C-alpha cells in the first residue's frame, strides 16, 4: 500500500479517506504509543472520521485524549510528549479529508508512515478485549494560544496601533490568529471568521485569486497595515501588503529566516528549506551569517533532524520553511501559520511597516510551470533530465538530490522535479530573464518525457 503522500493521507471522504480507513489507520498507529491526542478541523466529515480514528487507536491499546476542533499546529503542540492524530485535508476542497500523525510535536517521518502502512495492509486485529485503551476529553486551545503569544513577545515590538486584517477562510485560524494578535495588542479585522466546513466565504486554499476580498479590503482600508490569509487548518499563511498585493511566499521566508539567523548565537546557524525555494532566502541567510540546507518537499522535519545529526556542537537549526509553511524551531517542530502571523506582526511593528522589512530582499521574477507526464514515466524522465539539464545549462552548478536544480553565477536558478500527487513534472525558475529560462527548461522536460513515452 502507499497511503501517505507528502502531507499525510488525503482524499475524497466518501471514496478514499473513509471511516473504515480512519479505523484501520488508528488501529495501526495505536501500536506506536500508549497515549494519543486526536483533533479535527471544521469539515463536515470530521466528527465521524475522528470517532473512527479514536476507536481504532483504543482497540490497539492506546489511550485517547479527545481535544475537539483545532488548528493543526495546536494539535501538534498538544502532541508533545505523546502522539497525535489530526483529521484534516488542510487546503483541499470540503469534499476531502485527511489524516496526519504526530509524535512529540513532529509529523511522522517516512519510516514511521511506512510502518503504519504495512500494518494497515496486514489488517492487524485489535488487542485483547481487556487491553483496550480509554478515552477522555481535554482542552488545549487556551494553552496553545497563550504559548504562541508568549513566544511572539520575544521577537519584534508591541503591536499597539497596528491594524491587521485576517481572512480565516472559514477555517480553524478563526479560533486562533485573531485572538493571539489581539492579545498582543493589535486591532484585528476578521473576514470569514467563523468555522464552516463548507468554506462558503472562499476556497480553502489561499491564493491571489481566492484572497481577492482580503486584498480589496486591505487596499481600501487606509488604516490597515497588512493582511493575513490562512488555509483550512491554519498551517499555511499568506501575507498581503497595504496595496492589496500578495507578498511572494519566498520573500516571507527570507524575512523570517534572516531574523532568526541574526538572533542566533550559534557558531553555525542553519535554515532548512526545499529545492523549489528561492535564492533570495540563501542571500538573506548568508548575509546574516548563516547557511541554507535543502530537503524534499513535505519533509521539513526530516531536514531539521538530518541537519542536527550531521552538524557539530555549534550548529543550530534556527528556522525551517517551504513556501507558505514555516517551522519556528525554538517554539516547536511543527508547521505553524498562527505563530508565523504573530511573529511577522511583531517584526512589522518593529520595522515601522511591512515595506522596510521587505526592502532588503532581492525579488527576481519567479515562474512555476507544469509539464504533463504519466506517473509511470516520471522516474525514467527524471533520469534523463539529470544529464539533459547540465548539458543545456553548462554554466550552472547542478544538484540532483531532490529533483534537478541548476544554480547560475548571478543567483538565478531553475528546478525540475516530479509532482508527488499529480501527473506532472514541475518547472520552477527565478531569474531576471525568467521567461527564457523557463522556456529552455520546459523544452528539456518535454523532450525527456517524449523520449520515455515512445
PEJOKA-V820785 format. One record per residue. N is the residue number from 1. D_CENTER is the distance of its C-alpha to the mean C-alpha in whole Angstrom. Layout:
BEGIN
((N,D_CENTER) (N,D_CENTER))
END
This chain:
BEGIN
((1,25) (2,21) (3,19) (4,16) (5,13) (6,10) (7,8) (8,12) (9,14) (10,14) (11,18) (12,20) (13,22) (14,25) (15,25) (16,22) (17,20) (18,24) (19,25) (20,27) (21,24) (22,22) (23,26) (24,26) (25,22) (26,23) (27,26) (28,25) (29,22) (30,25) (31,27) (32,24) (33,25) (34,27) (35,25) (36,22) (37,21) (38,20) (39,18) (40,17) (41,16) (42,18) (43,19) (44,23) (45,22) (46,21) (47,24) (48,25) (49,22) (50,22) (51,26) (52,26) (53,23) (54,25) (55,28) (56,27) (57,26) (58,29) (59,31) (60,30) (61,31) (62,28) (63,28) (64,26) (65,25) (66,24) (67,22) (68,22) (69,19) (70,16) (71,13) (72,10) (73,10) (74,14) (75,14) (76,13) (77,15) (78,18) (79,17) (80,19) (81,22) (82,21) (83,19) (84,17) (85,17) (86,14) (87,16) (88,13) (89,12) (90,9) (91,10) (92,13) (93,17) (94,19) (95,21) (96,18) (97,16) (98,15) (99,15) (100,12) (101,14) (102,14) (103,17) (104,18) (105,14) (106,12) (107,11) (108,14) (109,15) (110,16) (111,20) (112,19) (113,18) (114,21) (115,23) (116,22) (117,22) (118,26) (119,27) (120,26) (121,28) (122,31) (123,31) (124,32) (125,34) (126,33) (127,35) (128,38) (129,39) (130,40) (131,37) (132,34) (133,32) (134,32) (135,30) (136,29) (137,28) (138,26) (139,24) (140,21) (141,20) (142,23) (143,22) (144,18) (145,19) (146,22) (147,20) (148,17) (149,20) (150,22) (151,20) (152,19) (153,23) (154,23) (155,22) (156,23) (157,26) (158,27) (159,26) (160,29) (161,30) (162,26) (163,26) (164,22) (165,21) (166,18) (167,18) (168,16) (169,17) (170,19) (171,15) (172,15) (173,14) (174,18) (175,19) (176,17) (177,16) (178,20) (179,21) (180,20) (181,21) (182,24) (183,25) (184,24) (185,27) (186,25) (187,27) (188,24) (189,24) (190,22) (191,22) (192,21) (193,21) (194,22) (195,20) (196,22) (197,20) (198,22) (199,20) (200,23) (201,22) (202,20) (203,17) (204,14) (205,12) (206,13) (207,14) (208,18) (209,20) (210,18) (211,18) (212,22) (213,23) (214,21) (215,22) (216,26) (217,26) (218,25) (219,27) (220,30) (221,29) (222,31) (223,30) (224,26) (225,25) (226,21) (227,19) (228,16) (229,14) (230,11) (231,10) (232,12) (233,10) (234,9) (235,6) (236,6) (237,9) (238,12) (239,15) (240,18) (241,21) (242,25) (243,26) (244,23) (245,21) (246,18) (247,17) (248,15) (249,12) (250,13) (251,16) (252,13) (253,12) (254,15) (255,17) (256,15) (257,15) (258,19) (259,19) (260,18) (261,20) (262,23) (263,23) (264,23) (265,27) (266,26) (267,28) (268,25) (269,21) (270,18) (271,15) (272,13) (273,11) (274,11) (275,14) (276,13) (277,13) (278,16) (279,19) (280,19) (281,17) (282,19) (283,22) (284,21) (285,20) (286,23) (287,25) (288,24) (289,25) (290,22) (291,21) (292,18) (293,17) (294,15) (295,13) (296,12) (297,9) (298,7) (299,9) (300,9) (301,11) (302,13) (303,14) (304,14) (305,17) (306,18) (307,19) (308,20) (309,23) (310,24) (311,24) (312,27) (313,28) (314,27) (315,24) (316,21) (317,17) (318,17) (319,13) (320,10) (321,7) (322,6) (323,7) (324,6) (325,3) (326,6) (327,8) (328,12) (329,14) (330,17) (331,16) (332,14) (333,12) (334,9) (335,5) (336,8) (337,8) (338,12) (339,13) (340,11) (341,14) (342,16) (343,16) (344,16) (345,19) (346,21) (347,21) (348,22) (349,25) (350,26) (351,26) (352,28) (353,25) (354,22) (355,24) (356,26) (357,22) (358,21) (359,25) (360,25) (361,22) (362,23) (363,22) (364,23) (365,23) (366,20) (367,20) (368,18) (369,20) (370,21) (371,24) (372,25) (373,25) (374,26) (375,24) (376,27) (377,28) (378,24) (379,25) (380,29) (381,27) (382,25) (383,28) (384,30) (385,28) (386,28) (387,31) (388,31) (389,29) (390,30) (391,34) (392,33) (393,31) (394,34) (395,33) (396,29) (397,28) (398,26) (399,23) (400,23) (401,21) (402,18) (403,19) (404,22) (405,21) (406,24) (407,24) (408,28) (409,30) (410,29) (411,25) (412,24) (413,22) (414,22) (415,20) (416,20) (417,18) (418,18) (419,16) (420,15) (421,15) (422,18) (423,21) (424,21) (425,21) (426,18) (427,20) (428,18) (429,21) (430,21) (431,25) (432,28) (433,29) (434,26) (435,28) (436,30) (437,27) (438,25) (439,29) (440,30) (441,27) (442,27) (443,30) (444,30) (445,27) (446,29) (447,32) (448,30) (449,29) (450,33) (451,34) (452,33) (453,33) (454,37))
END
